Amino acid sequence: MTKIYAFTKRIKEGKIVHREIVDNEDIAKIGQVIEKLEKLPKSSSLSMDELRLRTNAKEWVNSLLRGYPDNTDEKEMGYLLSDFTDSMQTRMREESKYAIGLLMPNQLLLSHSAFGEETITPEWKIIPRMLDTDNVLRYVCFINEDGLTTVTYWEREASASFIEWLGLPRKAAFLFGGKYRIRCEIEDVTTEFQLTEEEMERLGQALMELDAAIEEIKEEQGIIESVKSVRDGLDEIVDDVLDMMINPEEWKEKAEQWS
């Protein structure tokens, strides 16, 4: 019989709640919701071998996929969900949100949802709402086919902690980043920036302010250079007058040569 092992926790709490979902209608709805998640814009996929996923997390994922349905370990589910949650530098506004894990045939999904379980019925009828695309903040799905595991992942606002947990290669991490990406090399050091639209606007404003400041400095510098030039000219005149007073014979000879 097909079943889904569901396990969940509050992001900032340690208690893991485990349930089994066996109703065929519920299972079908959950499958439809997961398909929508996988079609989200910026949803990406890589082979698990391409990721630098931490050893413990990788072992728990492989063990749970192999053990379904009869040899699943609730402790491993809890360890994996806690690792997925605790490794995230979650924003303050996400502290009351939920982490959800679903173990299905050849598939394991982990996600953070903005929709809580206060209203969940004993049969967990509300889980499709928790995984609705409007509520999911980030997810990762491990799919095993013919012994090869593909990892699909997505995040509403790309974060360094999620990228680090996944162990994304540098190029994949760069492409996964914000809407605007800047990459430059300075003396053999590569620097990459990933910016949201709001951050891009702030950067543009800062650059305009910097440009205005530079122009102002240039203008001030031009005045300083002009003053310096006048002062140098006056100094030369004063030096010549003093030299003329000190060495009148020498200046008399020069005057005769010029005449």
C-alpha positions as CSV (number, residue, x, y, z in Angstrom):
1,M,0.0,0.0,0.0
2,T,1.3,3.5,-0.9
3,K,1.7,5.8,2.0
4,I,3.4,9.1,2.8
5,Y,5.4,9.6,5.9
6,A,5.0,13.2,7.1
7,F,7.1,14.8,9.7
8,T,7.0,18.5,10.8
9,K,8.3,21.0,13.4
10,R,8.2,24.6,14.1
11,I,11.4,26.2,12.8
12,K,12.5,27.4,16.2
13,E,11.4,24.4,18.2
14,G,12.8,20.9,18.5
15,K,9.7,18.7,18.8
16,I,9.1,16.6,15.6
17,V,5.5,15.4,14.9
18,H,5.2,12.2,12.8
19,R,2.2,11.0,10.8
20,E,1.4,8.5,8.1
21,I,-0.9,9.6,5.2
22,V,-2.7,6.7,3.6
23,D,-5.8,8.2,2.1
24,N,-5.5,7.9,-1.7
25,E,-7.2,11.3,-2.3
26,D,-4.8,13.1,0.1
27,I,-1.8,11.4,-1.5
28,A,-3.0,12.5,-5.0
29,K,-3.5,16.1,-3.8
30,I,0.0,16.2,-2.3
31,G,1.4,14.8,-5.5
32,Q,-0.3,17.6,-7.5
33,V,1.0,20.2,-5.1
34,I,4.6,18.9,-5.4
35,E,4.3,19.0,-9.2
36,K,3.4,22.7,-9.0
37,L,6.4,23.3,-6.7
38,E,8.8,21.7,-9.2
39,K,7.4,24.1,-11.9
40,L,8.1,27.3,-10.0
41,P,10.2,29.9,-11.8
42,K,13.9,29.5,-10.8
43,S,13.3,26.0,-9.7
44,S,16.6,24.1,-10.4
45,S,17.8,20.6,-10.5
46,L,21.2,18.9,-10.2
47,S,22.5,15.4,-9.6
48,M,23.1,14.7,-6.0
49,D,26.7,13.8,-6.9
50,E,27.2,17.4,-8.1
51,L,26.3,18.8,-4.6
52,R,28.6,19.1,-1.6
53,L,25.8,18.1,0.7
54,R,27.2,17.4,4.2
55,T,27.9,13.7,5.0
56,N,25.3,13.2,7.7
57,A,22.5,14.8,5.7
58,K,23.5,12.8,2.6
59,E,23.5,9.6,4.6
60,W,20.1,10.3,6.1
61,V,18.6,11.0,2.7
62,N,20.0,7.9,1.1
63,S,18.9,5.7,4.1
64,L,15.4,7.0,4.1
65,L,14.9,6.6,0.4
66,R,16.3,3.0,0.6
67,G,14.3,2.1,3.7
68,Y,10.9,3.2,2.3
69,P,8.3,1.8,3.1
70,D,9.1,-0.8,5.7
71,N,12.4,0.2,7.1
72,T,12.0,3.9,7.7
73,D,13.7,5.4,10.8
74,E,11.8,8.2,12.5
75,K,15.0,9.3,14.2
76,E,16.7,9.8,10.9
77,M,13.6,11.8,9.7
78,G,14.0,14.0,12.8
79,Y,17.7,14.4,12.4
80,L,17.4,15.4,8.8
81,L,14.5,17.9,9.3
82,S,16.4,19.5,12.3
83,D,19.6,19.8,10.2
84,F,17.7,21.3,7.3
85,T,16.1,23.9,9.7
86,D,18.9,24.6,12.2
87,S,21.4,25.2,9.4
88,M,19.3,28.1,8.0
89,Q,20.0,31.6,9.2
90,T,16.3,32.1,9.3
91,R,14.9,35.7,9.1
92,M,13.1,37.0,12.2
93,R,9.8,37.0,10.3
94,E,10.2,33.3,9.6
95,E,10.8,32.2,13.2
96,S,7.2,31.1,13.7
97,K,7.0,29.1,10.4
98,Y,7.1,25.4,9.9
99,A,9.5,22.8,8.5
100,I,7.9,19.9,6.6
101,G,9.3,16.6,5.5
102,L,7.5,14.1,3.2
103,L,8.9,10.6,2.4
104,M,7.2,8.9,-0.5
105,P,8.1,6.1,-3.0
106,N,11.5,7.1,-4.4
107,Q,11.1,10.7,-3.3
108,L,11.9,12.8,-0.2
109,L,10.8,16.5,0.1
110,L,11.9,19.0,2.7
111,S,10.4,22.5,2.9
112,H,9.8,25.6,5.0
113,S,6.2,26.8,5.0
114,A,4.6,30.1,6.1
115,F,1.4,28.2,6.9
116,G,1.3,26.6,10.4
117,E,-0.3,23.4,11.6
118,E,-2.6,24.9,14.3
119,T,-5.5,24.1,12.0
120,I,-4.3,20.7,10.8
121,T,-6.8,17.9,11.4
122,P,-5.8,14.5,12.8
123,E,-5.6,13.2,9.2
124,W,-3.4,16.1,8.2
125,K,-6.0,17.1,5.5
126,I,-4.5,20.6,5.3
127,I,-1.0,19.6,4.1
128,P,-1.7,20.6,0.5
129,R,-2.3,24.2,1.8
130,M,1.0,24.1,3.7
131,L,2.8,23.2,0.5
132,D,0.9,25.7,-1.7
133,T,3.2,27.8,-3.8
134,D,2.0,31.0,-2.0
135,N,3.2,29.5,1.4
136,V,6.4,27.7,0.7
137,L,9.5,29.7,1.4
138,R,12.1,27.1,0.2
139,Y,12.1,23.4,-0.7
140,V,14.5,20.7,-1.7
141,C,13.3,17.4,-3.3
142,F,15.4,14.2,-3.6
143,I,14.2,11.9,-6.4
144,N,15.7,8.5,-6.8
145,E,15.4,6.8,-10.2
146,D,17.4,3.7,-11.2
147,G,19.9,4.3,-8.4
148,L,20.6,7.9,-9.4
149,T,19.3,10.7,-7.2
150,T,18.3,14.1,-8.6
151,V,17.9,17.1,-6.4
152,T,15.4,19.8,-7.2
153,Y,15.5,23.0,-5.2
154,W,13.9,26.4,-5.0
155,E,13.9,29.4,-2.6
156,R,11.7,32.5,-2.7
157,E,14.6,34.8,-1.8
158,A,18.0,33.2,-2.4
159,S,20.0,32.9,0.9
160,A,23.6,32.0,1.6
161,S,22.6,29.5,4.3
162,F,20.3,27.5,1.9
163,I,23.0,27.5,-0.8
164,E,25.6,26.4,1.8
165,W,23.3,23.6,3.1
166,L,22.8,22.3,-0.4
167,G,26.5,22.5,-1.1
168,L,25.8,24.1,-4.5
169,P,28.9,24.4,-6.9
170,R,30.0,28.0,-7.3
171,K,28.5,28.4,-10.8
172,A,25.2,26.9,-9.8
173,A,25.1,29.0,-6.6
174,F,25.7,32.2,-8.7
175,L,22.9,31.3,-11.2
176,F,20.6,30.5,-8.3
177,G,21.2,33.9,-6.7
178,G,19.2,37.2,-6.8
179,K,17.5,38.7,-9.8
180,Y,20.6,40.8,-10.6
181,R,24.0,39.2,-10.6
182,I,27.4,41.0,-10.8
183,R,30.7,39.1,-11.3
184,C,34.1,40.7,-11.5
185,E,37.8,39.8,-11.1
186,I,40.3,42.1,-9.3
187,E,43.9,40.9,-9.2
188,D,43.0,37.3,-9.7
189,V,40.3,37.4,-7.0
190,T,36.8,36.7,-8.2
191,T,33.9,38.6,-6.6
192,E,30.3,37.8,-7.1
193,F,27.2,39.8,-6.0
194,Q,23.6,38.6,-6.1
195,L,21.1,41.4,-5.6
196,T,17.4,41.6,-5.3
197,E,15.5,44.4,-7.2
198,E,15.4,46.5,-4.0
199,E,19.1,46.0,-3.4
200,M,19.8,46.9,-7.1
201,E,17.8,50.2,-6.7
202,R,19.8,51.0,-3.5
203,L,23.1,50.3,-5.4
204,G,22.1,52.5,-8.3
205,Q,21.2,55.4,-5.9
206,A,24.5,54.9,-4.1
207,L,26.5,55.0,-7.4
208,M,24.7,58.2,-8.5
209,E,25.6,59.8,-5.1
210,L,29.2,58.7,-5.5
211,D,29.4,60.1,-9.0
212,A,28.0,63.4,-7.8
213,A,30.6,63.5,-4.9
214,I,33.4,62.7,-7.3
215,E,32.4,65.6,-9.6
216,E,32.2,68.0,-6.6
217,I,35.7,66.9,-5.6
218,K,36.9,67.5,-9.2
219,E,35.5,71.0,-9.1
220,E,37.1,71.7,-5.8
221,Q,40.4,70.2,-7.0
222,G,40.3,72.5,-10.0
223,I,40.0,75.6,-7.9
224,I,42.8,74.4,-5.7
225,E,45.0,73.8,-8.7
226,S,44.2,77.3,-10.0
227,V,45.1,78.9,-6.7
228,K,48.3,76.9,-6.5
229,S,49.3,78.0,-10.0
230,V,48.8,81.7,-9.1
231,R,50.7,81.3,-5.9
232,D,53.6,79.6,-7.7
233,G,53.7,82.5,-10.2
234,L,53.7,85.1,-7.4
235,D,56.5,83.2,-5.7
236,E,58.6,83.4,-8.9
237,I,58.0,87.1,-9.2
238,V,59.0,87.7,-5.5
239,D,62.1,85.5,-6.0
240,D,63.1,87.5,-9.1
241,V,62.7,90.8,-7.3
242,L,64.7,89.7,-4.3
243,D,67.4,88.3,-6.5
244,M,67.5,91.6,-8.4
245,M,68.0,93.5,-5.2
246,I,70.7,91.2,-4.0
247,N,72.6,90.8,-7.3
248,P,72.0,94.1,-9.2
249,E,75.1,93.6,-11.4
250,E,73.9,90.2,-12.6
251,W,70.5,91.6,-13.5
252,K,72.2,94.6,-15.3
253,E,74.1,92.1,-17.5
254,K,70.9,90.2,-18.3
255,A,69.1,93.4,-19.2
256,E,71.9,94.3,-21.6
257,Q,71.7,90.8,-23.2
258,W,67.9,91.1,-23.7
259,S,68.2,94.6,-25.2
